[in-house]
Amino acid sequence: MSDLFFYGTLRHLPLLECVLGRPSSQLTISEASLPDHAVYGVAGQAFPMIVPEKGSRAEGLIVQDFNAEDLKRLAYYEGGFDYDLSPQQVNLRDGSRAKVNVFFPEPGLWTPDKLWSLQDWVDEWAEVVVLAAQEEMAYYGTVDASTIARNFAPIRTRAWAKLAARKRRTGDPRDTAKDVIVQSHRHAHVNYFGVEELEVQHRQHDGTMGPVLNRSGLMQGAAVVVLPYDPVRDTVLLVEQFRAPVFLIDDPEPWMWEPVAGMIDPGETPKQTAYREAQEEAQVKLDALEYAGGAYSSSGSSTEYVYLYVGLGDLTRTIDNGGLASEGEDIRTQILPYDTFMQMVDANEFKDLPLLCLANWLTRHRERLRG
């Protein structure tokens, strides 16, 4: 049986086409419903789940004409969510019934929230989910579904960052559709971060197209960095944690003193992330944020875009149990008088670039903030 009933996000045809790798016009699609079932949002997630519920009715679509490759691609995509196929009987609009397969979640894996609305999901999440699916399906045939499931959160974070990047214009008149030629594009690796490889040409300053360049990029989401500052006490707060990349380059001091920092989750604004991360990492409640600029952290190698803030608040205590255990964080904090902090900056005692940027910004704006 190759006919499937979709009750959730795959009712959104752009997503279905992305997963299948072919247009929905090649399929036979009709409306149907599954009796004694209901569709709920998954708590804390941007996708739904179906649960047995006497007297309810789950609306959806029957999709026919799947070939073997379609079914493999669907199993790969849904396998990332720990969903498995189950045979069911659904009601068609003409009153007849049909036997189909339905993707059901593993029992007990997800917690249902409120009743799910396809239109609400389309308005809020469809764009970022389709972008995430494009990356997930780019690994089809080379990376197993369990690896995609493990990397689902950072893939969505990158998709959210890509949506923000598309709006990041400063007035450059050049057009990438005309001035950049992609000869090949490959998703080479995924393990929390992604690595993508390009063979690309771009228009040079003399107006000609340049040679084909082989380049790669470390694919990351967007991040927020916030330096907590107490304008009354004239103090700053720093966090310290172990940084694996610093260790990998053979630096003998991979425990870094930094500002508070974190990735922007899908659905969050940079400001919301700044407030959340200050609480999670340092247990500090900020009263206000001062925007100190935004930039790519290393444009020659990484897609990461960093939003910089100085966060204003009362800094009265330090901790040695900051961060989230679920993210493997082990964070302690220290509070420094401004003069001591700047002496350490000038003595090159810090190795974190965003911290140096924020120290310079704070120096230029400190008098205003204290006033």
ABEGO torsion letter per residue (X at the ends): XABBBBABAAABAAAAAAAAGBBAAABBBBBBBBBGBBBBBBBGBABBBBBBBBGBBBBBBBBBGBBAAAAAAAAAAAAAAGBBBBBBBBBBAAGBBBBBBBBBBBBGABBBBBBBBAAAAAAAAAAAAAAAAAAAAAABGABBAAAAAAAAAAAAAAAAAAAAAAABBAGBABBAAAABBBABBBBABBBGBBBBBBBBBBBBAAGBBBBBBBBBBBBBBBBBBBBBBBAAAGBBBBBBBBBAAAAAAGBABABBBBBBBBBBBBGBBAAAAAAAAAAAAAGBBBABBBBAEBBBABAAABABBBBBBBBBBBBABBBAABEBAAAGBBBBBBBBBAAAAAAAAAAGABABAAAAAAAAAAAAAAAAAAX
